[in-house]
Amino acid sequence: MLKFYFHTTPNPMKVALLLEELGLDYEAVALDTYKGNQHSPQFKAINPNGKAPAIEDDGKRVFDSTAICLYLAEKHGALLGDPANRGELLSWLFWIASGLGPFSGQWVHFQTAGANEGGEYAKRRYRFEAHRHYRVLDEHLAGRAFMVGHDYTIADICAWGWVDRNVRVLGEGGIDAYPNVKRWYEAVNARPAVAKARDLPQRLAFKTDFDEETARSLFPHNFAETGS
Ligand SMILES: N[C@@H](CCC(=O)N[C@@H](CS)C(=O)NCC(=O)O)C(=O)O
């Protein structure tokens, strides 16, 4: 059975939603990043990058959320949309993987973990870029039901993983300033698979205390002598 290494964070949630949309049987494994499970040699044999998510399927490893989504959608011939829109699908998938996701994630990091560290220039840049990505998405979704063509695809699933954290990224009001994103997000949220994906974190146990073990696991740069 497919093994899914999961934590309750945006990139793994994309894969949780896809697995539920596909109706696949899978074994969810809690990868407790607060305890440093992601750095264990056993897990690094599955994801050498030491991050969630990863899967093992038919004896094969696949890591990195976008790769996993493409792999599963191709394997099951689903949620890829019209083949004529393949270029558009890949464009939005890579835009999420290299833009919306990292800028949102780093902006949250600067607001929370790095809040007392200064770095005003970095904060200004990441805040601006996080909002800019939401503006791009909002303009794209004007008059459209889905991100690519007329079909719900893995691009919607991957964007949902991040937009689901919009209040944490954008602050109070979240996507209220982005009405097309809001309409699209509410439509995705109404899908039965979203409710099932949201249930997954409830079925697994994760550490919630943020102590030194957690700080060392998640922010090793703060403990590295050379800063590299
Ligand atoms: N590009 C990777 C990013 C994975 C990633 O950053 N995962 C986070 C959770 S969303 C993680 O494992 N964080 C723990 C850590 O950085 O140690 C993907 O899309 O899967």
The ligand as an ORCA input file, in Angstrom:
! r2SCAN-3c Opt
* xyz 0 1
  N       9.591     21.910     -2.073
  C       9.160     21.033     -1.021
  C       9.105     21.805      0.264
  C       8.850     20.882      1.446
  C       8.813     21.628      2.761
  O       9.374     22.729      2.919
  N       8.137     20.998      3.731
  C       8.000     21.575      5.046
  C       6.553     21.433      5.473
  S       5.447     22.348      4.407
  C       8.882     20.819      6.022
  O       9.054     19.620      5.923
  N       9.435     21.529      7.014
  C      10.262     20.954      8.020
  C      11.683     21.421      7.935
  O      11.970     22.363      7.166
  O      12.534     20.859      8.634
  C       7.764     20.459     -1.373
  O       7.005     21.103     -2.094
  O       7.472     19.339     -0.937
*
